Amino acid sequence: MSAFRTRIRAVRFKSGGEIRLLPSLREETGRDVAAWLRRETDSALACHGDSLAGAALVVWTADGDCGAAVRNTTASPLAHSAVPSTCAEAIRKVFVLDLIERSLGHDEDEVS
């Protein structure tokens, strides 16, 4: 016999009242990150379109689990061995710019 985890989202009483569970912070964060990822992907495709020669995606969970996917074509100016350091430097640059924006008091929504 197998057990399935279920989560009741709402309870409706005969008197007409209703109790709803609010989404957890983890669920909201996951949806926010997924929406951001879609926007950034669409933006990158709109900006670079046909000139794309490769891409890297790194994701991590609230538990610290990490995953990555890389596509580096033969048309790429980066040698396969240069991709990790190039990506690491690009991520560092984004983090530094984010830190500067936050220290200047700009909203998080304004920072990409």
C-alpha positions as a printed NumPy array, in Angstrom:
array([[  0.   ,   0.   ,   0.   ],
       [  1.405,   3.401,  -0.902],
       [  0.68 ,   6.66 ,   0.838],
       [  0.098,   9.914,  -1.019],
       [  0.703,  13.275,   0.573],
       [ -2.176,  15.649,   0.091],
       [ -2.677,  19.147,   1.252],
       [ -6.151,  20.489,   1.857],
       [ -6.272,  24.084,   0.634],
       [ -9.778,  25.01 ,   1.738],
       [-12.541,  23.799,   4.027],
       [-16.11 ,  24.892,   3.378],
       [-18.561,  24.688,   6.275],
       [-22.252,  23.901,   5.891],
       [-23.052,  27.342,   7.309],
       [-21.317,  28.912,   4.301],
       [-18.051,  29.925,   5.934],
       [-14.741,  28.909,   4.448],
       [-11.211,  28.497,   5.75 ],
       [ -8.391,  28.767,   3.214],
       [ -4.75 ,  27.986,   3.767],
       [ -2.422,  30.661,   2.514],
       [  0.486,  29.534,   0.353],
       [  3.681,  28.915,   2.272],
       [  6.667,  31.213,   1.844],
       [  8.455,  28.39 ,   0.009],
       [  5.57 ,  28.036,  -2.495],
       [  5.427,  31.792,  -3.096],
       [  9.192,  32.003,  -3.494],
       [  9.211,  29.09 ,  -5.955],
       [  6.499,  30.711,  -8.067],
       [  8.312,  34.077,  -7.985],
       [ 11.609,  32.522,  -9.078],
       [  9.884,  30.532, -11.86 ],
       [  8.139,  33.693, -13.138],
       [ 11.433,  35.617, -13.021],
       [ 13.172,  32.804, -14.908],
       [ 10.552,  32.91 , -17.671],
       [ 10.864,  36.709, -17.988],
       [ 14.666,  36.585, -18.112],
       [ 14.629,  33.787, -20.694],
       [ 12.18 ,  35.684, -22.892],
       [ 14.286,  38.832, -22.531],
       [ 17.526,  37.026, -23.459],
       [ 15.879,  35.457, -26.508],
       [ 14.467,  38.83 , -27.586],
       [ 17.841,  40.567, -27.174],
       [ 20.151,  37.922, -28.626],
       [ 17.89 ,  35.696, -30.716],
       [ 19.793,  34.301, -33.69 ],
       [ 23.211,  35.213, -32.325],
       [ 22.939,  32.82 , -29.353],
       [ 25.759,  30.276, -29.382],
       [ 25.335,  28.811, -25.912],
       [ 23.665,  29.145, -22.538],
       [ 24.021,  28.009, -18.952],
       [ 21.358,  27.571, -16.314],
       [ 22.092,  27.036, -12.64 ],
       [ 19.29 ,  26.536, -10.128],
       [ 19.231,  25.722,  -6.432],
       [ 16.596,  24.834,  -3.895],
       [ 15.831,  26.107,  -0.41 ],
       [ 17.487,  22.917,   0.855],
       [ 20.76 ,  23.807,  -0.894],
       [ 20.428,  21.22 ,  -3.662],
       [ 21.893,  22.51 ,  -6.921],
       [ 21.518,  21.66 , -10.592],
       [ 22.926,  22.984, -13.849],
       [ 22.463,  22.673, -17.585],
       [ 24.841,  23.934, -20.257],
       [ 24.597,  24.164, -24.038],
       [ 27.753,  25.251, -25.843],
       [ 27.629,  24.908, -29.613],
       [ 30.485,  24.704, -32.075],
       [ 29.631,  28.292, -33.104],
       [ 30.48 ,  29.492, -29.589],
       [ 33.585,  31.677, -29.186],
       [ 34.092,  30.073, -25.753],
       [ 36.041,  26.866, -25.526],
       [ 34.164,  24.254, -23.529],
       [ 36.731,  24.534, -20.71 ],
       [ 36.248,  28.339, -20.488],
       [ 32.478,  28.201, -19.901],
       [ 32.563,  27.566, -16.103],
       [ 34.913,  30.469, -15.323],
       [ 33.128,  32.802, -17.757],
       [ 29.758,  31.982, -16.17 ],
       [ 31.157,  32.372, -12.656],
       [ 32.496,  35.821, -13.531],
       [ 29.177,  36.868, -15.084],
       [ 27.339,  35.763, -11.92 ],
       [ 29.825,  37.658,  -9.709],
       [ 29.257,  40.788, -11.778],
       [ 25.464,  40.523, -11.359],
       [ 25.825,  40.024,  -7.59 ],
       [ 28.103,  43.061,  -7.258],
       [ 25.736,  45.252,  -9.293],
       [ 22.835,  44.011,  -7.149],
       [ 24.777,  44.876,  -3.979],
       [ 25.495,  48.382,  -5.308],
       [ 21.832,  48.931,  -6.261],
       [ 20.68 ,  47.807,  -2.8  ],
       [ 23.211,  50.025,  -1.037],
       [ 21.896,  52.984,  -3.065],
       [ 18.407,  52.153,  -1.792],
       [ 16.859,  51.04 ,  -5.062],
       [ 13.892,  48.655,  -4.949],
       [ 14.526,  44.959,  -5.477],
       [ 12.033,  45.012,  -8.373],
       [ 14.23 ,  47.524, -10.184],
       [ 17.243,  45.231, -10.031],
       [ 17.41 ,  42.428, -12.554]])
